Amino acid sequence: HAPAPYHPAPHHAAPHHPAPAHDAPPPKCSVDNPKTWCLEDPEYPTYEIQKAIEYHYDSVQQMYKDVLANTDNSVDRLKEIVEETYLCASETAYIQPLRAVNTDGKWRVVVNHVKAHYETLTQTARIEECTTAGSACPLVPECYETKCLQKSIYHRFLVYDAYDHYLPFAIESFKLPSACACYNGAYVEPPHRL
């Protein structure tokens, strides 16, 4: 009997393939930069991102709306830094990174300050970094064993991935410093569950 006719899968059902195996080298802005993000980047591919957004406009708009709606501290109205006092000294900032290291440890291009038709896409995150991480909390009597520790939050950004030709945009997670907390007593890292 004749073999069954071959029907190619309809285009819309194409699986979204994982990012390719080859890793781009770390960006220039990461050299001598202790942070996991860059606020300035001489190699930022603004023009390529703009062209790709125009080509994939509807998909990018949906992703961008999704990121803004579902990321607590990415909202642009978080502009003023409220003076808050905690036991541990910290510095608060609102950043709009151009590149950042995702939760898989890979540097990614974050879509920021890029014009798309009539609007400019920006993504803001509130960060708070300990200025004296590891030292005892001030204002606490020395009979208590205290320590200032950096706390982090997971933040979602719309990123541009030039290597993905199917749709060169994605939403990925990034770990950013969120608060400087004072821990009382010997702090033990929770064990990793297998």
N, C-alpha and C positions, 0 to 999 in steps of 0.2 A: 504494500500500500504506500501511497505517496506521503512524504514527510509533511507535517503540519506547516502551513505557510508561516513565514516569519513576520511578526508584527513588531516594528520598533516601538519602544515605550513612548507614550506621548510626552512632549517636551516638558510640560509643567510637572510631570512626576519625576523629573531627573533628581536624583538624590543630591543633597548639598554635600559635596565631598570635603573631607577634612583638609586642613591646610597642608600644603606639600611638605615633604620631609626635609628639603634643604632649608637650612636656617640662614637668614641674612646675618651678616656680621653685626655686632653691636653698633649702634649709630655713633657718629662723632661726638654728639652732645653727651654721651654717657662717659666719655673719657675724663678722668679726674673729677667725676661728679658722684658724690657719695649717695645721692638720692636715687630713687627708682623712677624718677620722672624728669623730663626736661621742659622748662618753660620757654626756652629759646632753642632754635634749631636752624642753623644755616642751610641744612639740606632738606628742609621740610618741603614735600612735593605738592605745594598749593595748587599749581596749575593742573597736575594730573588728577588730584582729588576733585577739583572743580569739573573737569571734563567727565570724570566717571560719575559724579553726582548727576550731571545733566543727562547722561545716558541711562542711569538707573533711578531717575528722579522719584518715582512713586514708591519704590521699595525703600529708598533712603529716608523719605519723609516718614513712612510708617515706623521705621526703626528709631529715628530721631525722636518722634513723639513718644514711642514706647520707653526710651531711655529717660526722657524728661519726666514722664508720668510716674515711673516706677523706681526712681532713684531719689531717696529722701533729700540728700544734700547737694543735688546737682542743680537745683533750681536757681535761675539767675537772680531772683529777688534777694538771695542771701548776699547782699553786698556789704552792708555795714558789719564791722566786727564789734560785737558787743563785748564790753569789758567784763569779763567774768573772772572771779577769783577762785582758784582752787588751791589746795595745799601745795601741790607741786607746780613749779614754774614751767610755763609752756609758751609757745608762740603759735598764734592762730593766723591762718592765711586762707584766702580764697584763691585757688589756682585754676588755670586753664591750660593744662599740659598739652604739649604738641606731640610728645612721645611718652610712653610709660611702660613699665614691666608688668605683664599680666600675671595671673595666678599660676600660669605654667612656667613662669620665669623667662618669658620671651618679650623682647622689646617690640612694642606695637606703635603704629602711627595713629594718634588720636585725632579725630576730625575736630578742628578748632579754628575759628576765625576764617572759615571758608564760605565764600558767597555761593548761594544756590538760588538761581533765578532772582527773586526779590528780597531774599533774607540772608542773613549771615548766620551760619550754624556755629554756636559756641557751646562748650560744656564746662561747667564750673564745679569744683569740689571744694568743700570746706575741710581743711586739714588742721590738726593741732599736734605739734611736736614737742616732746619733753625737752627742756633745755638742760636738765640735770638728771637724765635717766640713770637709774642704778643707785643714786645717793639717797640718804635717809630723808624722809619728808620733813620740811621745815615746820616749825610751830608745834611739833609733837614731842612730848617729853622723851628723853633718851631711853627711859626704862622700857619703852615700847620698841620692838624691832619693826621698823617701817622702811619702805622702799618706794621710790617713784618709778613707775613702770609705764612704758608706752603701750597704749591700747590701739588696736587697728579696726578698721571697718572695711567691708567689701563694697566696692563702688563699681557701677557699670558704665562703660563708655562705648560710644559708637566708634569703631576703628576702621581704618582703610587698609586693605591687604592687597597690594599690587599683584601678588602671585595667584590670587584666586580669580580666574577669568570668568567664572560663571556669575558670581556676584561679589565684587571686590570690597564688600562692606560686611561688618558683623558687629554684634554686641558682645563684648567680653568683660570679664570681671578683673578688677585690680584691687590690691590690698593697699590701703592708704592709712597713715597715722591719724587717729580720730580723737584721742584724748590722752592726758597724762594723769594717771590715777595713783593714789597713795594706797599701797597695800600694807596691812598690818599683820605682823607675824611672818614667820619664814614662808616665803612664797615657793610653792613647788609646782613645776609645769605639770599640767594634767597628763597622764600617760596616754600615748597614742593607742587607740583601740585597733586591733587587727581585723 
